[in-house]
Amino acid sequence: MIDPKKIVPLDGCVLVKMDALPEKTKGGIIMLEQAKGREQHGQQHGVVVAIGDNAFREWGDAVRPIEGDRVLFTRYAGQSGFAETSDEDRDTYRMVVDEDITGVVRA
C-alpha cells in the first residue's frame, strides 16, 4: 500500500481523494461491494489533494481547481498506469490527468 500523503503528482496530474460511495440506495437497499462500481454512471467526484506543477497550464483563463476543491471527472480517468490507492482509513485516492477533470463544485 502506498501512503497517499507521500505522493507528489508530476506534470499534468492531479491526486484526488474519491468521495465514498453510499452504503444504501435512496430506497434503502444495501449496496454490495460488487454493485458499488456500477452505481457511478459517467461522472465521478472527489476532493483535490495535490496538483502537479504543469496541471491546468493550458487552461488559459478558465476556472482552475485548487487543493481542497471538489471536482467532477470522467469515470475512467486514471485507469491507465497508476490508478488507485487507499490509506489506513480505507479512503481511496486516484491520480487523474488534468484534461479528465470536467467540473469544479464551488459553494
Buried (B, 14 or more C-beta within 10 A) or exposed (E): EEEBEEBEBEEBBBBBBBBEBEEEEEEEEEBEEEEEEEEEEEEBBBBBBBBBEEBBEEEEEEEBBEEEBBBBBBEEBBEEEBBBBEBEEEBBBBBBBBBBBBEBEEE
